[in-house]
Amino acid sequence: MENMTTDYQGFKRDTDLAVEKIRTGAMTMAQGAVELGYQLKVARDTGVLQESGYSSIGLRPDQTTRYIQLNDKYSEDGYSRRLKEKYTGIGKTILMEMLTLPDIISDEITENFSKEDVRALSAELKEENEITDLEVMMEETDQTQE
């Protein structure tokens, strides 16, 4: 785990700096999402927002959870401001989509995949998971009869 800012002023400065880097293009959206996830984890783990009188930084709970999950899965050591090198070049939207995929599939996704490719993989996996054991047994029976 990196050195984390535990006072509100430092937390706000670090968060504002990350947002500014994204806005100016000095940091990719994916890197920015990982850094925001880090900042949210710091807020969660240190209680730094209580010092400010605020209970959140303006994100819905589901957004907060996704950013934290991005940081858990795609940052160096799972608790860092830095995106793992293997994910450099993969966009934020694709990383978000990859959260729903099993590791064995998401580990094969590279920067050459589009978000449509990843969404198609996700839909195919969902469809496969909806097939019941009875349907599988019926298919096996049909093949035996043929």
C-alpha positions in Angstrom: 0.0 0.0 0.0 1.3 3.5 -0.9 1.7 6.3 1.5 -1.8 7.7 1.8 -3.0 11.1 2.8 -5.0 10.9 6.0 -6.1 14.5 6.4 -8.9 16.0 4.5 -6.9 18.9 2.8 -4.4 16.4 1.5 -7.1 14.1 0.3 -8.9 16.9 -1.5 -5.7 18.1 -3.1 -4.9 14.6 -4.3 -8.4 14.0 -5.7 -8.5 17.4 -7.4 -5.1 16.8 -8.9 -6.3 13.4 -10.3 -9.4 15.0 -11.8 -7.3 17.8 -13.4 -4.9 15.3 -14.9 -7.9 13.5 -16.5 -9.4 16.7 -17.7 -6.2 17.9 -19.3 -5.3 14.5 -20.9 -2.1 14.2 -18.7 -3.6 10.9 -17.5 -5.7 8.3 -19.4 -9.3 7.7 -18.3 -8.4 4.2 -17.2 -5.5 5.5 -15.1 -7.7 8.2 -13.7 -10.4 5.7 -12.8 -7.9 3.5 -10.9 -6.6 6.6 -9.1 -10.1 7.7 -8.2 -10.7 4.2 -6.9 -7.6 4.6 -4.8 -8.8 7.9 -3.4 -12.2 6.4 -2.6 -10.4 3.5 -0.7 -8.4 6.0 1.2 -11.6 7.8 2.2 -13.2 4.5 3.2 -10.2 3.2 5.1 -9.2 6.4 7.0 -12.5 8.2 7.6 -10.9 11.3 6.1 -14.3 12.6 4.8 -15.6 12.9 8.4 -13.1 15.6 9.0 -14.6 17.6 6.2 -18.2 17.3 7.3 -19.0 15.5 4.0 -20.1 11.9 3.8 -19.2 11.4 0.1 -17.5 13.1 -2.8 -20.6 13.3 -5.0 -20.7 9.8 -6.4 -23.6 7.3 -6.1 -22.8 4.2 -4.0 -22.8 2.0 -7.1 -20.3 4.3 -8.8 -18.1 4.3 -5.7 -18.2 0.5 -5.6 -17.2 0.2 -9.3 -14.2 2.6 -8.9 -13.0 0.7 -5.8 -13.4 -2.6 -7.7 -11.4 -1.2 -10.6 -8.6 -0.3 -8.2 -8.8 -3.7 -6.4 -8.4 -5.6 -9.7 -6.4 -3.3 -12.0 -4.0 -1.3 -9.8 -0.5 -2.4 -8.9 -0.8 -4.6 -5.8 -4.5 -4.0 -5.6 -4.2 -0.8 -3.6 -2.3 1.8 -5.6 -2.7 4.9 -7.6 -1.0 3.2 -10.6 -2.7 1.1 -13.3 -0.9 -2.3 -13.8 1.3 -2.1 -16.9 -0.5 -5.0 -18.6 -3.7 -2.8 -18.8 -2.1 0.2 -20.3 -3.9 1.0 -23.5 -7.2 -0.5 -22.4 -9.9 2.1 -21.8 -11.9 2.8 -18.7 -15.1 1.5 -20.3 -13.5 -1.8 -21.2 -12.0 -2.2 -17.7 -15.5 -1.6 -16.3 -16.9 -4.2 -18.6 -14.1 -6.6 -17.6 -15.1 -6.5 -14.0 -18.1 -8.7 -14.7 -16.0 -11.4 -16.5 -14.2 -14.3 -14.9 -10.4 -13.7 -14.6 -9.7 -16.5 -17.1 -11.5 -14.5 -19.8 -10.6 -10.9 -18.7 -6.9 -11.9 -18.6 -7.0 -12.5 -22.4 -8.4 -9.1 -23.2 -5.9 -6.7 -24.8 -5.9 -3.2 -26.1 -7.0 -4.6 -29.5 -10.4 -5.4 -28.1 -13.2 -2.9 -28.5 -15.9 -2.3 -25.9 -18.3 -4.0 -28.3 -16.1 -7.1 -28.3 -16.0 -7.2 -24.6 -19.8 -6.6 -24.3 -20.3 -9.5 -26.8 -18.1 -11.8 -24.7 -20.1 -10.7 -21.6 -23.4 -11.4 -23.3 -22.2 -14.8 -24.6 -21.1 -15.7 -21.1 -24.4 -14.6 -19.6 -26.3 -16.6 -22.2 -24.2 -19.7 -21.4 -24.8 -19.3 -17.7 -28.6 -19.2 -18.3 -28.5 -22.7 -19.9 -29.9 -25.1 -17.3 -28.6 -28.6 -16.5 -31.9 -30.0 -17.9 -31.2 -28.3 -21.3 -27.7 -29.7 -21.4 -29.1 -33.2 -20.6 -31.7 -32.8 -23.3 -29.0 -31.9 -25.9 -26.9 -34.9 -24.9 -30.0 -37.1 -25.3 -30.7 -35.8 -28.8 -27.2 -36.5 -29.9 -27.4 -40.0 -28.6 -30.7 -40.7 -30.4 -29.2 -39.4 -33.7 
